[in-house]
Amino acid sequence: MKIEKDVLRALKGLPNEMLVEVKDFIGSLKKARGQRRRHETEKALAKKQLATIKKWAGTDLGPGFAGREHDAVLYGGGR
């Protein structure tokens, strides 16, 4: 890509001290991006949610967590 070539061209000739700073900056960018995006893609998030739903499907969680009782807990008693 053109951007990668431009970045590499800009790095050539920089003193080692500055290259260390650039490396640290790149690391901080990667860390910040990782904290903002918990899942790489929406597809990965959907896959994880589906796995959790399948895990609990058909499980009896006791009174208050099935059918209308479940809806009452989540959405309030008026529904």
Phi and psi in degrees as a GROMACS rama.xvg file:
@    title "Ramachandran Plot"
@    xaxis  label "Phi"
@    yaxis  label "Psi"
@TYPE xy
-65.5197  -38.5012  LYS-2
-62.9473  -43.7059  ILE-3
-61.1425  -42.8844  GLU-4
-63.7378  -40.4366  LYS-5
-63.4302  -40.8618  ASP-6
-65.9656  -46.4117  VAL-7
-62.2955  -39.4022  LEU-8
-63.9127  -39.6318  ARG-9
-68.0046  -29.6097  ALA-10
-75.5696  -25.8881  LEU-11
-63.3732  132.763  LYS-12
88.1058  -4.94016  GLY-13
-75.3817  145.524  LEU-14
-66.4624  157.303  PRO-15
-57.5635  -37.2866  ASN-16
-59.821  -41.639  GLU-17
-70.9165  -34.9278  MET-18
-64.1191  -36.0534  LEU-19
-64.0548  -41.982  VAL-20
-63.1552  -41.4437  GLU-21
-62.9111  -42.9816  VAL-22
-61.5217  -44.2183  LYS-23
-63.4106  -39.8194  ASP-24
-63.614  -42.7907  PHE-25
-62.1836  -42.1473  ILE-26
-60.6865  -41.2644  GLY-27
-67.7249  -35.3294  SER-28
-64.5591  -44.3826  LEU-29
-63.6593  -40.9684  LYS-30
-65.0844  -44.6613  LYS-31
-63.9831  -39.4918  ALA-32
-66.1546  -39.5475  ARG-33
-64.5867  -34.1199  GLY-34
-73.1277  -33.2196  GLN-35
-75.8829  -36.3386  ARG-36
-110.086  100.815  ARG-37
-69.6879  -38.0386  ARG-38
-116.483  140.185  HIS-39
-60.6209  -44.5305  GLU-40
-137.942  163.336  THR-41
-65.845  -30.7194  GLU-42
-62.5336  -41.2326  LYS-43
-65.204  -39.7787  ALA-44
-63.7868  -45.1888  LEU-45
-62.1442  -38.2528  ALA-46
-64.9348  -41.4031  LYS-47
-66.8182  -41.9002  LYS-48
-62.9847  -42.8857  GLN-49
-63.4476  -40.3393  LEU-50
-62.3307  -40.0667  ALA-51
-67.5414  -41.5382  THR-52
-61.6952  -44.9651  ILE-53
-62.8526  -36.0448  LYS-54
-62.5621  -40.8004  LYS-55
-96.2768  -5.3749  TRP-56
-59.4955  131.154  ALA-57
78.3007  1.65713  GLY-58
-84.8379  133.588  THR-59
-87.9004  114.124  ASP-60
-93.1553  7.75293  LEU-61
94.151  177.579  GLY-62
-60.8606  142.779  PRO-63
90.6031  -3.98373  GLY-64
-131.567  29.323  PHE-65
-139.879  142.41  ALA-66
55.5165  -127.97  GLY-67
-66.12  -33.0589  ARG-68
-63.4165  -39.438  GLU-69
-60.4904  -47.8838  HIS-70
-62.7295  -37.8682  ASP-71
-64.3434  -38.5754  ALA-72
-67.4916  -44.5875  VAL-73
-74.0453  -44.1236  LEU-74
-111.356  -2.94655  TYR-75
101.589  160.343  GLY-76
-73.9836  -9.96902  GLY-77
-76.6377  -6.44672  GLY-78
